[in-house]
Every structure is written in structure tokens, then in C-alpha cells.
Amino acid sequence: MGHIEDLSSVMIKAKSQPSWTSAGLETNSHWRITLPESILSSTLVLHHWLEARGYTWQSPEARGMRIQNLDLLANVMRYHLTQTTGVVLLSGFDVAEYGESASRLLLLQLGYVLGSVLDKRGLLYDVCDRGQDHRQANVLFSSTCTSPGYHTDSTDADLMPGIVSLLCLRTAREGGVNRLANTLTAYQRLLRSQPEVLRRLCEPFIRDKIIVGEVGTRSHLDRLRNAFPVFEWGRWYPGLTCRYMRYWIEAGHDKAGLPLSEEDLFVLDQFEATLNQEDITYQLQLQPGDMIFLNNHLIAHDRTEYLDWEEPEKKRHLVRMWVGNDALQRHASKPDDMKLNHLYG
């Protein structure tokens, strides 16, 4: 499994996977969920219980605890992530009132209920401008205020998060707008208009991967091994997978001594042009307390370059969590009125 031979067969097999335009996503309100009071109050109770015993949101003791109705919410989220939109936005958490620690607790507990939380750079990773330059060695875009362009998370051939989640703690002074694009919709359009471009996207590209704190020079063989297609089928979960970030593709090829050809650059240009079509791109500005969850196989994301505040305590700050593919492989039934009433009752 993995390599796509018959481009057209994907559209038959992927009928149940989310595909949308920006207008369609805007008119579908089900993926925007207000956190119910039962979950908010239960989160605060658990947070106070942990604090009273000297524990924190990341203490092992917290993992064994459960927040009321979180399993019901996770099922609703999983349904939308796999079958309707591939994106879920949770709102209603007042960071100013409840505190950043409680918001981290809720995010992590949601991750535990959804699936396996991946501990790649910590269970939760702080996304903020550290005054670094992504063109320097081992610097992530998430440590800069520069726009990374449309991408899915992870450039490691052996690591593919199923769900990417971002919790907003503080917004920038200007910019930092989140952009989403459905890669299945892009696949459909390329299949109709430029199948030769799509064919190349189903063949491997070398990727550079960032290993924070790496010492020494990576072997040429290791660089060549970190290669995989932009589009593949069924390797990580039963569906279409898009793995893309242009900068790390170009860097991977350059560092391996195999720069991209003019034909390959044209292919990437056409893919990016498709993702950036106005009716595919959906924009939103996360607000403090918002939590967005993305199906990392289907939804490419970006954020615009931003200008931050001077005061350290006001600077833009998001928290990222990666959840494994087991979260997308579990069955998620369509939420019925009885379960929704119980969740909000």
C-alpha cells in the first residue's frame, strides 16, 4: 500500500472522505463546536484537584483522570474529522478566566481520548516567534513569524501525525491568520486539468527533516531515504494522504545534491496554485481559547506572516499537539440527537 497507480481510482475509493470548497465549509456550521458547560466545569474541577496535590496538566496522574462527556465530544469530532470536513473548531474556553494551564489540560485530555498523543517535541509544543530564521540549521517555521506556506505536519518518512491540533493562547498584533485548504479537492481538480502534474505528485520527493539539537552531518544515504510522495493511499490509514511542505522538499533535494528539475518545480508551482485558488482557501483568525483540530492527511494549513507585540506577555502564542493515526481509524458514528442532548443537557 502507499503508491498510487491508478489516479482515477482514488476518487472512487475516497468518496467517504471530506472534500470541500471554502464556500461549502463556510455554510457547514457543524464543525464549529461550542464547548459545553459540563466539559468546562469538569475541566476546572480536575485542574483544581491536580493543583491541590502538587500536580500539573502534564503529570502522569492527570492521564488516568477523565473529564465529563469528553468521550462524547471526541466521537463527534472524530466523525467530522474523517467524514464531513476534516476540521473541527472548538470555542468557548475563556483563557483569561480559567487560565492557560487549564486550557492545556483540556487539550491534552482531548488528545488522550481521541487516540495516542505523540511525544515528538513534548506532548504539547509551544508555537511562538523565538526570533529565529528558518533558513538556519535546525530551525522550525513554528519558531518564526514567517509564513510557511501551505503544508501538512511532519517531514519525517517514519512519522505521520493523524491529527494536528492548535490551541490559541494569544494573537499577534497584526497578521497570523490561519489558512486551510482541502487537498482532496485539489487532487480532484488536478486529475481533471493536469493529470501529468498529479502523476508526478504521486512519486517520491526527498524531504529535509528538522532534528532540533542535531550534532554532526547527516549521511547522504539517510537524506535519500527520507523521500516519499506528496500523495499516497492507505499507508498510514485507509484513505488518501497528502504530505507537503515545499520549503523542506527543495531543501531536501538541495542538501542531497539532487536539486529539483525545472519540470519538478513546475509541478510544485501548479500544486501550490491549486491550493491557493480562492474558492479552495478558507481563512480564519483563531481567538484566545480556540482549539482547532485538523485531519493531517487531508487538510493543508498555513498562517500568514505576522507582526508581534513588543511586550513579551502579549506575544502571539499557540500550543500544538499531534495525535496518532489510531484516532482516525476508530469507528465514529454520526452523532444523534440523543447523544448531543446529553452532551449539552
N, C-alpha and C positions, 0 to 999 in steps of 0.2 A: 504494500500500500504506500501511497505518497505521490508518486509521479503520475501526472495526468496525461493519458494517451489520446483519448477522445474528448476534445474540448466541448462538444455539444452535449455529451452525456452528463456533464456536471449539472446542467440546467434541469435535467430530469431528476437527478438524484437529490438536488438541493431545493426541491420545491417547498419543503417544510422549513427551510432556513430563512431568517429575516432578510428582506430586501426592501429598500425604501428610497424615496426621494426626500428632499428636505421638506417639501410641502406635505407629503404623506406623514412624515414624522411629526410635523407641527400639528396636524389635525388629530393625531392619535394621542390622547391625553393619558392613556393607561400606564405609560412608562414613567410618568411623573407621579410619584407617590409621596403623600404627606405622612410622616411618621406618626403612628397612632399614640395616644396618650399612655396606653398600657405599656408600650415599649419604652417611652421616655421615662416614665416614673420608675419602672423596673430597673432601667439602666442606672438611675441615680441611687436607688436603694443598694444595688450591687456595688457601685462606686464608693458609697459611704461605708459599706461593710468592709471592703478591702482596705480603705484608708484607716479605719479604726484599728485594724490589725497589722498595720505597717506594710501592707502590700500595695502594689501598683497595678495599672491596667495590663502590664506585661508579665506580671508574676505568674508562675505555673499554677498557683492556687486559683487564679481567675479563670483558667481554661476549663476547669471542671464545673464552673457555675453556669447557670442558664438564665437568660433574660426572657421574661414572659412574652409569649407569642412570637418570638423571633423565628422559630421554625416555620410558622405560617407565612411570615413575611418573606423568608428565604425561598419558599416554594413559589410564591407569586413572582419574585424576582427571577428565579430560575426559568420560569415559564416565558417571561418576556425576553430574557437574555438568549434563549435558544429558539423561540418560535415566533415572536412578533416583531421586536425592534432591535434586539441585540444591545440595548442600552436601557439603563434604569437610573432615574434621578430621585434620590431621597432628600426631602427637605423637612424643615420644622424643628431642627435641633438648634437651640439658642446657645451658641458658644459663649457669648458674653455672660449669660445667666448660669449655665450649667458647668462651664469650664472646658478647657482644651483636653484635660486628662480624661474626663468623662466621654468626650467625643471620640477619642482614641479607643477607649474601652468598647464603645458600641461598635465602631468599625471593625475591630479585631474579633469581637464576639460574632459579628455577622459573617466574617470570613470563616471562622471555625464551623459555623452552622452550614455554610454553603459547601465547604469542601476542605482541602488541605491548604493551609496558609504557607506560602513558600518563603523560606528564610534565606533569601539570597543576599540582601544587604540589610538584614534585620527584618523582623516581622512587619514593621512599618518603617517606611523610608521618608525622610523629610525632603520635600521638593522646594527649594528656595535658592535664590541667587547668592552664590558664595564668592562672587567677583572673579570667577574663573572663565577661561576661554576653551570652548570645546575643541579647538584646533591643537591644544596642548595634549601631551600624552596622558591617557587615562582620565580624561575629564568628560563627564556626562553632560548632555544638554540640560538635564534637570538641575544642574548646578550653575546654570547661566540664565540670563534674561533673554537669550536669543531664541527665535522661533526654530524648532527642529524640523518643521515641515511635517507633512502627513507621515505617520508611522504607526506600526504596531510595536509592542514592547518586547524586548529581548532580541539580541543579535547572536545569541549562542546556539549553535546547532543542536545542543543537547538539552536546552531549556526553553520551554514554551509555556508561559502562563496562560491559563484558560480565561481568567477574568482579571482585568485591571481596574482597580478602584482608586479614586482620588477623593479625599476629604479636604474641603476648603476651610482653612482657619482664618486667613486674612487675604484680602485682594490687593493688587498693585495700585499705585497712584493712577496710572494710565495703561491701557492695553491688557495683555494677558487673557484675551478672550479665547475660550475653548472652541475648537472646530472639530466636527465629526463628519465622516464620510463612510458610506456603506460599500465595502469592497466587492460584495456580490453584485450589487448594481453596476459597479464599474466593470466587473467581469462580463456581465451581460452586454454592456454597450461595446466593449472591445470585441467580443465574439461576433457581433453584428457588423461592426465597422472596420476593425483592424485585426482579423484573426491571426495574422502573422506576428503582430506585436504580442498578442496574448500567448501564442505558442512559445515565444522566447521567455516570457514571464514564467512559464511552467518548466523552465530549465534552470539549473543552479547558477547562482551568483555567489562570489566569495564575500563574506562579511567580516569586518573588523569587529572584535568584541572587546569591551572595556573591562579590565580586571583592575579594580582600584587597589593601589599599593603593589602592583606587579613590579618585580625586580628582574632585570636581565632582558634578553632579547628572545622573543617567541620564535620557534623554529619555523622554517619555510613549510615543512610538512603540516605543522599544526595550523598554519594560516590557510593552506589549501583545503584542509579537512573541514574547516568551518565554512562550508558552502552548501546552499540549499535554494530551492526555487522561491519565487515570490508567491506563486500559487501552487498548492498541492492538496491532495484529497486523502482523508482518512488516516493519516499518520498519527495524529495526536488525539483525534476524536472523530466520531463518524460524521464527517462533513467537510466543507471547503475551509481551507486555512489560507490566510494571506499573511505573509511575513515580510515587512517592508520598512526600511528607512534608508533613503537614498544616500545620505552622507556616509553611512557606515558601509554601504556597498562600494562606493567609489574609493573610500579609504582602504577597504579590504583588498580590492584589486590592486591599488597602487602599492601597498605595503608588501603584497605578494609578488610584485614585479610583473604584474599582468594587467596593465591599465585597460579600462573599458574601451572597446572599439567605438567608432562613430555610429555603427549600427546599434550597439547596445545603449549608447547614450540617447539615441533617437527613441528606442523602446521605452526607456525610463521617462523621457520627456513626454511621450504620449500617455503613459500611465498617470503621471502627475497631472497632466492637463485634464484627463478624465476625472480624477479625484477632485480637482478644483473647479469642475463645472458648477455653475451657480445653483442648479437645481439638485445637485448631489450634496453640496456642502451645507451643513447645519451648524449654526453658531449659537453659543450661549455663554453667559457670564456666570460662573459659579459664585454663590454668595456664602459668607461665613456660615458654617454648619451644614452646607450641602454636601452630599456624598453621591458621586456618580460611579456607576458600575458599567463596564464595557466588556462585551464578548470580544476578546483579543484576537480571535480568529477572523472576525468579520468586520469589526469597526476600527478603521484607522482614525487616529486623533492627532491633533496639533494644538498649539496655542500661539497666539500672536506675540511678537516681541513686546516687552513691557518696560515701562519706566517706574521704578520703585520709589518708595518713600525714603526720606533721609533718616528718619528715626528708626532704629533697629526694632523697636517693639511694634511698629506699624507695617513692616515689610511683608510683601506677599509670601504666604506660607501655605503650602498644601502638604498632605500626607498621602503617600502611595502604599497600596497593598496589592500583592499578587496572590491569586488563588489558583490552585492546580486545576487540571482538566477534569478531575473527578467531579468537580462542581457542575460541569456541563453534561456529564454522562449519566447523571442520576435522572430518573423519570420525574417530570414536572407536569402535573395535570393542570388543566385550565381552571383557574380559581372560580369557585361557585359562590353564589350569593351568601350561602350559609357560612362558609369559611370567612368571607370578607366581613360579614356582620359580626362574627366572633372576634375578628381582629380589631375592629373598630367599635365593638359594643361596649 
